[in-house]
Amino acid sequence: MKYKLFFLLVSLFSIVLESKSQSLEANCLHYPYNTQVGINLNTNLLSKMRIEPQSDYFRSHPSFGAGLGVYMYQRVYKWFGVQIGIEYSHVCVSYSGTANFPEFSKGISMKYYTDMFIFPILFNASYYFNEKHGLDISFGGAPLIISKLDAPYPVGRAYNAGRGAYNKDNDYCGFMLGNYPRFNFSLYGKIGYTFLFKNKNTLGVAIIGSYATESYAQGLYFVEKNDGTRIEEGNVSLRNTYIGLQFSYGFTMKKLLCSANNPLKTETE
């Protein structure tokens, strides 16, 4: 009787350990690492320059920008973590004339270029469905520093970054931006797919979006005849608001090891 009871207890204990081990392995499968550092490349389709009121003579066009950055990810609890980074971004906004202004529609095409440093601070959820494929969702904020706006003048000074052109009748159109702040802030989010390698490094592609809480440059535009008569004028503004794609590669620094004794045990590769 004693041997039967002992055998029964040993069997039950083994079943509990096996179940616990499988549970831990399943958990480790869903969040396989603790810490990552990585690089990302952003290709953005920017929002257009805002022209108010709508102009009869000009149209603003979406244009492309690109950015390169580095980030660090730290797991906090299960598949939840925090990601911080720094990105350098080069963007441009363009506009052109319309057929309502003779010969401007063919001859005028102007752009503003902006360079900025962005500092995303994101709350992250990463869930892996199996040993290779996962889903990544992040949301947070992105403070930024405007380093250059289309002119070699120091940031923060009042100046006009202007563009203008004449037509054959000597009519003139002009755009001017000025007094833009050095610092700005955007809401930032992304959702995407992540591929997990055997060494726990990752390769990801995501749809990203940014919404600026305020414009980072403001100004005005006008159209006037050669005698100085102004026939149209309005306000223009630039915002760091866009949707785009992000490609990233993460180097896992600390893996999550499955262990019945210590499920959170880590090691540095």
C-alpha positions in Angstrom: 0.0 0.0 0.0 2.8 2.4 0.9 4.6 1.7 -2.4 1.4 2.2 -4.4 0.7 5.5 -2.6 4.3 6.6 -3.2 4.1 5.7 -6.8 0.9 7.6 -7.1 2.3 10.7 -5.5 5.4 10.6 -7.7 3.2 10.2 -10.8 1.0 13.1 -9.9 4.1 15.3 -9.1 5.6 14.4 -12.5 2.4 15.3 -14.3 2.3 18.6 -12.5 5.9 19.4 -13.4 5.3 18.4 -17.0 2.2 20.6 -17.2 4.1 23.5 -15.6 7.0 23.0 -18.0 4.7 23.0 -21.1 3.0 26.1 -19.8 6.3 27.9 -19.4 7.4 26.8 -22.8 4.2 28.2 -24.3 4.7 31.5 -22.4 8.3 31.7 -23.6 7.1 31.1 -27.1 4.8 34.2 -26.9 7.5 36.5 -25.5 10.9 35.0 -26.3 13.3 37.8 -25.2 13.7 40.5 -22.6 15.9 43.1 -24.3 16.6 44.2 -27.8 18.5 46.9 -29.6 17.8 47.6 -33.3 17.7 49.8 -36.3 14.8 51.0 -38.4 14.2 52.7 -41.7 11.1 54.8 -42.3 9.6 55.7 -45.6 6.8 58.3 -45.1 4.1 59.7 -47.3 3.7 63.1 -45.7 0.6 65.1 -45.2 0.2 68.1 -47.5 1.0 71.7 -46.7 -2.2 73.3 -45.4 -3.4 76.2 -47.4 -6.2 78.3 -45.9 -8.5 79.3 -47.5 -8.4 76.9 -50.5 -6.4 78.6 -53.2 -7.6 79.1 -56.8 -4.0 79.3 -58.0 -2.0 76.7 -56.1 -2.2 73.1 -55.0 -0.2 71.3 -52.3 1.0 67.8 -53.0 1.9 64.9 -50.7 5.6 64.1 -51.0 8.0 61.5 -49.7 10.4 61.6 -46.8 12.7 59.1 -45.2 14.3 58.5 -41.8 16.8 56.3 -40.1 16.9 55.4 -36.4 18.0 53.2 -33.6 15.9 51.9 -30.7 16.0 49.9 -27.5 13.2 47.6 -26.3 12.7 46.4 -22.8 10.1 43.8 -21.8 8.2 44.8 -18.7 5.5 42.0 -18.2 4.8 39.1 -20.5 4.4 40.5 -24.0 4.2 44.1 -22.8 7.2 46.4 -23.0 8.6 49.9 -23.6 10.5 51.1 -26.7 12.6 54.3 -26.9 14.6 55.5 -29.8 16.1 58.3 -31.8 15.5 58.9 -35.5 16.8 61.4 -38.1 14.2 62.4 -40.6 14.5 64.3 -43.9 11.1 65.4 -45.3 9.8 67.7 -48.0 6.5 69.4 -48.9 5.8 70.6 -52.4 3.2 72.7 -54.2 2.6 73.8 -57.8 0.5 76.3 -59.8 -2.8 75.7 -61.4 -4.2 76.4 -64.9 -5.9 79.5 -63.4 -2.6 81.3 -63.3 -1.3 81.5 -66.9 2.0 79.7 -67.4 2.5 79.1 -63.7 1.0 75.7 -63.9 3.9 74.5 -66.2 6.7 76.6 -64.7 6.2 76.6 -61.0 7.0 73.7 -58.7 8.5 74.5 -55.4 9.4 72.6 -52.3 10.3 73.1 -48.6 12.8 70.7 -47.0 12.9 69.9 -43.3 15.4 68.0 -41.3 14.5 66.9 -37.8 15.4 64.6 -34.9 12.5 62.5 -33.5 12.5 60.7 -30.1 9.7 58.1 -30.0 8.7 56.8 -26.5 6.3 53.9 -27.1 4.3 51.4 -25.1 4.6 48.1 -26.9 2.7 44.8 -27.2 4.5 41.9 -29.0 2.7 38.6 -29.3 4.2 35.6 -31.2 1.8 33.1 -32.6 4.5 30.4 -33.0 8.2 30.1 -33.3 8.5 32.5 -36.3 5.6 34.8 -36.7 4.4 37.6 -34.4 2.3 40.8 -34.2 3.7 44.1 -32.9 1.6 47.1 -31.8 3.0 50.3 -30.3 1.6 53.7 -29.3 3.0 56.7 -27.6 4.5 60.1 -28.2 7.4 61.5 -30.2 9.1 64.8 -29.1 11.1 66.3 -32.0 13.7 68.9 -32.7 13.6 70.8 -36.0 17.2 71.2 -37.1 16.7 72.8 -40.5 13.9 74.3 -42.5 15.1 74.9 -46.1 17.5 77.7 -45.2 20.9 77.9 -43.6 19.7 80.2 -40.8 19.9 79.3 -37.1 16.9 77.5 -35.7 14.6 79.7 -33.6 15.3 83.0 -35.3 12.6 85.0 -37.1 13.2 84.9 -40.8 11.4 84.2 -44.0 12.1 81.0 -45.9 10.6 82.3 -49.1 9.8 81.0 -52.5 8.4 83.0 -55.4 8.1 83.3 -59.2 7.0 85.6 -62.0 5.0 84.8 -65.1 5.4 86.4 -68.5 3.1 89.3 -67.5 5.3 90.0 -64.5 2.6 88.9 -62.1 4.1 87.5 -58.9 3.3 84.7 -56.5 5.1 84.2 -53.2 5.2 81.8 -50.2 6.9 82.7 -46.9 7.4 80.7 -43.7 8.9 82.0 -40.5 9.1 82.0 -36.7 8.9 78.2 -36.5 9.6 76.6 -33.0 12.6 74.4 -32.4 10.7 71.8 -30.4 7.5 70.0 -31.3 5.5 66.9 -30.4 3.6 64.3 -32.3 1.4 61.3 -31.3 3.0 58.2 -32.7 1.8 54.6 -33.4 2.5 51.5 -35.4 1.2 48.0 -36.1 3.0 45.4 -38.0 4.4 41.9 -38.6 7.5 40.5 -37.0 9.6 37.5 -38.1 11.5 35.7 -35.3 14.8 34.0 -36.2 16.2 31.0 -34.3 18.7 33.3 -32.5 15.8 35.4 -31.3 16.7 38.4 -33.6 13.7 39.9 -35.4 12.8 41.4 -38.8 9.8 43.5 -38.9 7.6 45.6 -41.2 4.9 48.0 -39.9 2.5 50.7 -40.8 3.4 53.8 -38.9 1.5 57.0 -38.3 2.2 60.3 -36.7 -0.2 63.2 -35.8 1.3 66.5 -34.9 -0.4 68.4 -32.1 0.6 71.7 -33.8 2.3 73.0 -36.9 6.1 73.3 -36.9 6.1 76.2 -39.4 3.6 78.8 -40.3 3.5 81.6 -42.9 1.5 83.1 -45.8 1.2 83.2 -49.5 0.0 85.8 -52.0 -0.6 86.4 -55.6 -0.4 89.9 -57.0 -0.5 91.6 -60.4 2.5 93.5 -61.8 0.9 96.8 -60.6 1.0 95.5 -57.0 -2.8 94.7 -56.8 -3.1 91.6 -54.6 -5.7 89.2 -56.1 -5.4 86.3 -53.5 -3.7 85.7 -50.2 -3.9 83.2 -47.3 -2.2 81.2 -44.6 0.0 78.1 -45.0 1.3 75.7 -42.4 3.5 72.6 -42.2 2.8 69.7 -39.8 4.7 66.5 -39.0 1.7 64.4 -39.8 2.0 61.4 -42.0 1.4 57.7 -42.6 4.2 55.4 -43.9 6.1 52.1 -43.6 8.8 51.1 -41.2 11.4 48.3 -41.7 13.3 47.2 -38.7 15.9 44.6 -37.5 16.3 43.8 -33.8 19.3 42.3 -32.1 18.3 40.3 -29.1 20.6 41.0 -26.1 18.8 39.1 -23.4 16.8 36.0 -24.2 14.0 34.6 -22.1 15.0 31.1 -21.1 12.3 28.5 -20.3 13.0 26.9 -16.9 10.8 25.2 -14.5 12.8 26.6 -11.6 13.2 30.1 -12.9 11.0 31.0 -15.8 12.4 34.6 -16.0 16.1 33.6 -16.0 18.0 35.5 -18.6 21.4 35.4 -20.2 23.4 37.9 -22.3 24.4 36.6 -25.6 
